[in-house]
């Protein structure tokens, strides 16, 4: 999967901002990305500090841009733009203070077209990565919310094409509304398609086509209706239990006329509880590698790392984030 994404990126080079330039994990990934030649890392931080950390770790970042908020030559234009974006919500002084931090500074680099995408969170919390994106990048036209999807990949020992699934929302919206679930379903299908998936979206529940009842079932029924209205050409169905979504035998018994049941590859959960548990079961017991969370619904690709991430995860998420651009 990653080889295919690299080939795409070689044809369409992208710049990606790393908000935590001095971090050893970021520097190791930047070294690998530089050698790969398919995207261009931009490191945020004090130049001397970043270079010293690279030297200490024996990482080659020669020739890469290192941008320091304290010395950035276009800072006045950046402050003015942020004041405009946050009109009535943040003063010039507050904007200037925010832009001294890597998360806001990096986000504005994307907003002003200096870079195409951003990857942060190695030391920042998810909230501190997502908040600047919501305030400055904002949601795409037609979208009212941000959601997430994990790309789940299971390689086969015989070398055949890997199995790739999408699972959302497992990281952002705790108790999403039907409208938010519908948006997540449509965005997750679009994201999965970038990774070579022909999306067939299952709106998951403990009920299949009315076999159960309750508020949570009603929510998924409504979300399915809204998603179908918004994306009538998308292969999407619900509400479906997981067995009906993946097993052709069960699907034939429970909902034989469904064009998704029994062959779903994008799974939309009713809340973060189910989503987080579900993707971790697939990861730990199903042998899938989990890539993400990939944030969706924003005007530009902004993604969040776990603070416990390693350099390999930074590297793979950088490729995914750049590919989304």
N, C-alpha and C positions, 0 to 999 in steps of 0.2 A: 504494500500500500504506500509506504513512504517513498519507495523508488519512483512510483508513478507521480507522486506529488512533487518530488524533486525535479523530475523532467518538466512538469508544468511550470515550476518556478524558474527553471533555466530559460524558458521561453519568455517569461514575464517577471523579471527580477523585481523584488520588493525590498523596502527598507522596514526593519522592525526595531522599535524602541524597547530597550530593557531598562526599567526604572531603577534597578539596583545594581549599577555598574561595578562597584567594588566587590560584590559577592563572588566567592570562589566558584560557586556552581554556575553562575551566569558567565563568568569569564571562561570556564572550561567549555561551556556550550558555544560561546562566541568564537573561541578558537576553532572548534570543529566546523561551525557554520562558515567561517571565513575560508577554511581549507576546502569546503564543499563547493563554494562559489555560486550557489544558487539563490542566496539572499544576503542582504547586507545588514549586519547588526549595527545599531547605534546605542552607545552606552551612556547612561546618565550618571554623573557624579563628578567629584573633584578630580581633575586630570591627574595630578600627582598621586592621589590616593588610589585611583584605578590602576595606573601604571605600576605602582609599587605592589599592589595585590597581584597583578598579572605576573610580575617578575618573581614574586615569592612562590607562586604556584607553577611557574615555568609555562605560562600560557602565552601563545603568540597572538597579540591583538594589534600588531604593527599595521598602521594604515587605517584602522577603524576610527570612526568619529567618536569622540568623547565630549559630551556637552554638559557643561556645568551651569546650573541656574545662576550662580553667583557672578559668572563672567559672560553669560550669553549675550551676544552683541545685539540681538533683536528683542531683548527683554521688554523694552518700552512698548513696542508694537504688540507683544504678547500680552502685556498687562492691559493695554487698551482694548484688545479683542476680548479678553476675559471679562473685563468690566462691562462691555457691551452684552456679552452672553449672560452675565449674572445681574443684569440691570435691576436695581431695586432689591436685590437679595444679598449682594456683597459690595462693600465699598472698594475703592481703589487700594486702600491700605490693606484690606483683607485679601484681595486678589494677589497683591504683591507678596504677602506673607505665605499664601497658599502655594504660589509658584516657586517659592524657595525649596519646596519639597518635591522629591522626584516623581511622586505619583501624579500631582497636578501638572508639573512641568512636562512630563512625558506625554500626558494626555493632550496638552495643548500643542505639542510638536505634531501629533497626529491631526489635530483639528486644523492646524495652519498649513498642512500639506508637506511638512518637512519629512515625515515618515508615513508609511501606509498602515501600520498596525502597531500594537503595543502588547507586551507581555510583562506582567508584574506579579507581585505577591510572594516572592521568595522571602521577604521580610515584612511586607505589608499584609494586613488582614484582607480578607475578601471584600469587606465593606470599604476599606480604604482604596481598593482598586476599582470597585464598581461605582462608588459615589462620584468621583470625578468624571467618569464616563457618562453617567446619567446626567450630570449637570452641564457638561461641555460638548460631548459628542452627540448625546441625546438619541432617542429612538428613531428608527427609520419611518418615513411617511407610511401611514397605515398601521403602524404598530403602536401600541399603548404601553407595552411592558417588555421587560428583559427576562429571558428564560435561559435555561442551559440544557445541554445534551452531552452525554458521554458517548464517544465512539468506541464500541467494543469490538475487539479484533481477536479471532482465534485462528492461529496458524495450524496447518496440517503437516504431519510428519512426511507425507508423500510429496510435499512441495506443490500441491495443487493450490488453487486460488483460496486465500483466507476467507473465513466467514466474518462478515462485517455487519454489525447491528448498531442502531441508535437507541438510546434510552434517555428520556427526559420527563419531567424536570427533576433532577436528583440533587440540586445544589442551591438554587436561588429562592424560589417561591415556596414558602412553608405551607400555606393553605391557599392555593390559587383558586381564583374564581373560574366559572365556565369560560368566560372570555379569555382569561389568561391561559387556560389549558388549550383552548382552540388555537391561539396564537403560537403556543409552544409546539403544538402538533405540526402546524404548517411550516414553521421555521426549522423544526427538527428534520422534516422530510427534505427541505432544501439543503440543510447542512449535510445530511447523509448522502445526498446525491453527489456532492463534491468529492466524496470518498468512494465513488463508484457504485453506490447502492441504488437499485431501482426501488424507490421507497413504497412500501406497503405498510400503512400506519394502523396500529391497533390501539384503540382507546380503552385502557384496561380498567377492570372493575372486579368485584366479587360476584358480579351478575353477568349473564350472557343473554342479551336480547329479552330482558324482562324476567329472567328466571329468579332474580332477587329483587328486593325493594328496600328503599331507604333514601335518605338525603344524599348520601355519597353516590348512589346509583343515579339518582336524578341529575346530579351535577355532571356526570360523565355523559349521560344522554343529551343534556343541553349542550355540552362542549362539542359533542360529535355533530350535532345539528348545526352549530355555529361554524365549525370548521368546514363542513361540507358546503355550506352557503358561501363561505369566503374563498374556498378552493375547490370548485366542483369537479375539476379534472384530476384531483389527487385521489389515489387509491387509499381510502381511509374508511374504517368501519368501527362501530362500537355500539353499545358497550360490550366488551368481550372479556371473559376470563382468560387467564394466561394460557391454559391448556387449549382452549378453543382458538386462540390466536396463533399457536405454533404447531398444533397437531392436526394433520389432515383428517385423521380418523375421528377425533373429537369434533372437529369443525363440521364434518359431514352429519354427525348426529345432532349437534346443537344449533347449527346455522348453515345449512347446506347451500343456501343461495348467496352467501357472502363471497365477494371477490378478494377479500383480505384474509379472512379466517383460515387458519391452517398454514399460512405462508407469510405471516407478518415478519417484518425485519426492523421496524421502528416502533418502539413501545412507549406509550405516553401514560404516565402514572397519575393517579388522582391527587396525590400530595407528596411532599418531600419525604415523609416517613416511608411510604411504599417505594418511592423512587430510589432513595439512598440504600435501603435494605436490598432492593431488587438488583441494582447494578453490582453491589458487593457480593451477593450470592453468585451471580454470573462470573464475577472475577475470581472468587476464592474456590468455588466448587465446580464451576463450568469451564475453567481454564482459559477465560478471556482476559486479554490485556485491556485495561480501561484507560482511555485518553480523554482528558478533560478535567473539569467541566469546560466545554466550549460555550461561551456566552453568545446569545442570539438576540436579534431585534435592534441592535445598535447601528448607527450610521457608518461605523468603521469597526474592524475587528479589534476588540480589546479582550484579552484573556487573563485569567487568574491562575497563579500557581499555588500549590500548597506550601506552607512555610516549612514543611518537612520534605520538600522535593529534593531530588538529586539531580546531577548534571544531565543525566540521560533524559529525565522527564522534561527538563528545560529545553533540551535539544529537540525532542519530538513535538512538544507544544509550540515551539517557535516555528517549526515547519507547518504544523496545522494552522496556526494563526496567520502566517504569511499566505498560505494557500487560500484562506478565506477572503483575503484581499484581492 
